[in-house]
C-alpha cells in the first residue's frame, strides 16, 4: 500500500509540475508560481498525514 501511495504522489507531482512549466512558458508567471507551490504541497503533505 505504501508503494501505491508513493507512485500516486509521484504521478500527481510530475503532472502538476508539468502544468506549472506550461504556465511559465505561456507567460503566466504568477499562476505558475502558485501551481509549483501546489506541487510542493503534494510532495510534502503525505509525509505528515498518510505516511507517518
C-alpha positions as CSV (number, residue, x, y, z in Angstrom):
1,X,0.0,0.0,0.0
2,X,2.9,2.4,0.8
3,X,4.3,1.7,-2.7
4,X,1.0,2.7,-4.2
5,X,1.0,5.9,-2.2
6,X,4.5,6.8,-3.4
7,X,3.6,6.1,-7.0
8,X,0.4,8.2,-6.9
9,X,2.2,11.0,-5.2
10,X,5.0,11.0,-7.8
11,X,2.5,10.9,-10.7
12,X,0.5,13.8,-9.2
13,X,3.7,15.8,-8.6
14,X,5.0,15.3,-12.1
15,X,1.7,16.2,-13.7
16,X,1.2,19.3,-11.6
17,X,4.8,20.5,-12.1
18,X,4.4,19.9,-15.8
19,X,1.4,22.1,-15.8
20,X,3.4,24.8,-13.9
21,X,6.1,24.6,-16.6
22,X,3.4,25.0,-19.3
23,X,2.0,28.1,-17.5
24,X,5.5,29.5,-17.2
25,X,6.1,29.1,-21.0
26,X,2.7,30.8,-21.6
27,X,4.0,33.9,-19.7
28,X,1.6,33.3,-16.8
29,X,4.3,33.6,-14.1
30,X,2.0,34.2,-11.0
31,X,-0.1,31.2,-11.9
32,X,3.0,29.1,-12.4
33,X,4.4,30.1,-9.0
34,X,1.1,29.1,-7.4
35,X,1.0,25.7,-9.2
36,X,4.6,25.0,-8.2
37,X,3.6,25.7,-4.6
38,X,0.7,23.2,-5.0
39,X,3.2,20.7,-6.5
40,X,5.4,21.1,-3.4
41,X,2.4,20.6,-1.1
42,X,1.6,17.4,-3.0
43,X,5.1,16.2,-2.5
44,X,5.4,17.1,1.2
45,X,1.9,16.7,2.8
46,X,1.7,12.9,2.6
47,X,4.7,12.6,4.9
48,X,2.8,14.4,7.6
49,X,-0.6,12.8,7.1
50,X,-0.7,9.3,5.4
51,X,2.9,8.1,5.7
52,X,3.6,8.8,9.4
